[in-house]
């Protein structure tokens, strides 16, 4: 059986900013797959994600992705805009996430404004918005930061039910979360 | 003057122009506040005023040079990328100094500088009214598209680059609306009143409203209320409109201290 067309393929990639900070590294993500990246601090895990969002620079190698690939990017430290009167439900709608059948934990955040949420609640909302939106490739950078176990379990359930057309590239310092959620793990 | 003058045909056009801008400017200000660029309203206004004074010095159309000055501010905003309020402080100081220094070199320039800085709502003409109506209609027609893209960019930085979707259409459109709104504002209300209209209503509304649409509606409501109150007070007490409007807007600031938000919380 032939491999499906990958959502993303990195071949001998060296990436960085003013100079390379990571690589050469190669991997591919197929539809339905959750791929984890692990490694010590500063090894360049986040840089690889930022390469895909255009914030880091490709020095060598190549990146292959379908021209119509849609991407959602969960940042390591999501910026919470000060005093922006958006409710949780509005944030989800902006991210094109359905709000009709939200889990109780998410529904509770639906009518709260961003500046009324705790750091963990905002992190959960942000990760949920990226994960449950329509993007075919989801980049998750440390999605479990500041989350309690109930919130982590919520993300676990959704990652286990990932659609066969979508893929996830995840960076995490939580080895158990990587083990629990990823089909493959790449060490940098 | 008395308050009954507000219904005089002579004052209807200025009042209508002011009310249209009292809706449009707070809505534009809400976009700036959302992007943490609230000071840019004053920076662009001062540069537009400087452009207008240069036009007066050269005996060329003031409005075109004001638009050019505002456009320079827009280009500066675009070129500085994630521009911060420090950049806008430099713009406003530079524009303010240019206005007052250039005004020294000619009578027309001096008159234009005073008109643009202090406002001249009672002397607005039909083009101002039509411009304000066109601005508001355009803003309302494109507001949903523009707000959605600006909010995505604010909440999910990198979204457009990651998806290879150009961000320049909404960035350019916001600049165009802002340039048009600011130039109409300074040529009718004056520089500081225009800034106050872009800054105070959204600042108060963002604190009080629960939800984006409620915040926009409250911003516009505060702007219209302050405009009506300022117009009436200026006529009744024979005061200049610009500072009276700013005073009315400042009266709304204590609303930020209310211990609740408008809208459903659970």
Interface residues (C-beta under 8 A of the other chain):
Chain A: X50 X52 X53 X54 X55 X69 X70 X71 X72 X73 X75 X79 X81 X82 X83 X84 X85 X86 X87 X90 X91 X94 X95 X111 X112 X113 X129 X130 X135 X139
Chain B: X34 X36 X148 X151 X152 X154 X155 X156 X157 X158 X159 X161 X162 X163 X205 X206 X207 X209 X210 X211 X212 X214 X215 X261 X263 X264 X265 X266
